[in-house]
């Protein structure tokens, strides 16, 4: 799958990365839209600590592709939003 990666302070690139799988307590969401916010700007400029490479963007919406075995209340195909702060 493709992901925008912060590879170092001031360096962003589009990369091919392995698609994750859903763990027992996880949802795997195919991202359809992702906001760029102040956190992403601070990471890019080295103003917040991080250990690159990282995938920026924590405000998103998408479609559930897989559901972990312990997760209830969701179905594959559900549209969801997230802001996991």
Secondary structure, DSSP 8 states (H G I E B T S, - for coil): -EEEEEEETTEEEEEE-------TT-EEEEEEEE---HHHHHHHTT-S---SSB----EEEEEEEEE-TT--S--TT-EEEEE--
